[in-house]
């Protein structure tokens, strides 16, 4: 289930008015446990193995629960979770005790502070404020501050500095930071009383609200939620953040209500409900303040905090970062924090890119993945799109029953650094995803320069090699720098690989020459006589070459369409929400519903107008699909007004529905040309462009 953003905040006066109206409590289904608004992940604690507690993250509807487990699969004995302001990391208190952080997918553990508890981030995300115990019996706490970047677990411990220059004269816990003023509020226990204190925004301690515990300040800084004892049970209250006015009670009954946390939209509270004191009886709840709708948080999570709204990666100019190809997902063996086994019909997987690259998740804008399906029980297609967004009406990979086939995908990432893959089929299929690179707003990456598409390898005609026979389980060393307009300073090359004259099953694997074979794939086949193409973005080895390993038997073609370099002439990449620009079946981008006849060329508008791609764009990233073909054929793509190249981008057999990613330059009119040598329908989905 997806949720759309609802803008607005509840101020204490409105909360009081709602409660005075006596609206009835509505029991909402568990799948609606998230507040209206940001569909960010939930982080909290979960009881496992009959009594152990570990932290976990999950989708708001309870799907894709990821337990944060230590090495060996043991519980982290953690709790007290807090999100970084940009939603990229989770801080928590483990059983040591110590404060650590990790990525939302459960990886990337970082040590912050020994002996700490109740971590929270400062507004800029650079510092974590934690409560550290002291005194002869370690029951007194003071607030301290540590760099949020942390250090690898196990690093030499150093005492962090205290938040206050002088102790406050009591025990201080549960800090919460105002995102608008930077003010820190916290629970101050002294002389048998628990009150809410403030640092006034300048690290000077003072009373704010008498008789209150576990305070949490709202996202807009206007309100504070806390609990206090009423008739023998802990109840939640809301009061103005400056301590003025009276507190409004928002829960009641013979249940303890504790650990209130505002949702990012400010419309509700996540909290713990417990009829007594046994932690095993704790149940996480979500309360919508306006309607008083109260629901159980799915997945058994309690002490929950919801991921803050992140900045969308769409529309941001970014540079490319090449990586040594690596496998992120393989449902055949459970790689990628997924359940081992085929993805069912209409099933969706989420894949974490942020945990695999050395870049802050919020700087990520798009991932370059080679996605493969195998063992499909029915024909279908795969749609890849940003996690947290609605399923678009686009496709990335098409297959028939039992086929093994792959395609390159350049897809925007969600605010949590993840992408979704949905199996749109009536049957199940195994899914594999190999990371080929990523785009980031960091300055250290490379830009793209398109070149006139040029063939630099064809084993059928001894182009790029010395023989004219298909290759069998062997590796081609292919020089690319100095060829087809690729300069000496190029970091990576965009090359369309085509396998022909295949025998039985096999695949092509492209990687930097001089490095270890990465055990990934770029083009896959599972029958003799196949002709299949796949775009690859390959880092160039130090000797100026790439390696193409043939697993099985095939002739190999390689067509260069551009390169990535640190040169100032390289163009940054801008991600778009995936959408359809061309579909000859439904008169999208054209005026008729007729298939394009063999031997003809179609010029279609890819930039300017209503395309969503601005005028002046140098090149676009398209997923081109052919369907309804009457005979085998191929597609050639190039800039409108240019000369038709002698290369190809997509190959098919009669009646086949098949796709390939294409980075195609555009003419000055914003158009691209597509030539087909056999009659077929054409579909083009856009994922981004080079400005």
ABEGO torsion letter per residue (X at the ends): XBBBBBBEBBBAAAAAAAAAAGBBBBBBBAAAABBBEBABBBBBBBBBGGGBBBBBBBBAAGBGBBBBBBBGGBBAGBBGBBBBAAGABBBBBBAOBBBBBBBAAGBGBBBABBGBBGBBBBAAGABBBBBBBBEAAGABBBBBBBBAAEBBBGBBBBBBBBABABBAGBBBBGBBBBAAAGBBBBBBBBGGBBBBBBAGGAGBBBBABBGBBGBBBBAAGABBBBBBBBGGBBBBBBBBAAGBEBBBBABBEBBBBBGBBBBAAGABBBBBBBABABAAABBBBBBBAAAGBBBBBBGGBBGBBBBBBBBBABGBBBBBBBBBBBBABBAAAGBGGBBBEBBBBGBBBBBBAAAABBBBAAABABBBBBBBBBGBABBEBBBBBBBGBBBBABBABBBBBGBBBBBBBBBBBBAAGBBBBBBBBABBBBBBBBBAEBBBABAABBBBBBBBBBBABBAAAGBGBABABBBBGBBBBBBABGBGGBBAABABBBBBBBBBGBBEBEBBBBBBBGBBBAGBBABBBABBGBBBBBBBBBBBBAAGBBBBBBBEBBBBBBBBAEBBBABAABBBBBBBBBBBABBAAAGBGBABABBBBBGBBBBBBABEEAAGBBBGBABBBBBBBBBGBABBBBBBBBBBGBBBBABBABBBBBGBBBBBBBBBBBBAAGBBBBBBABBBBBBBBBAEBBX
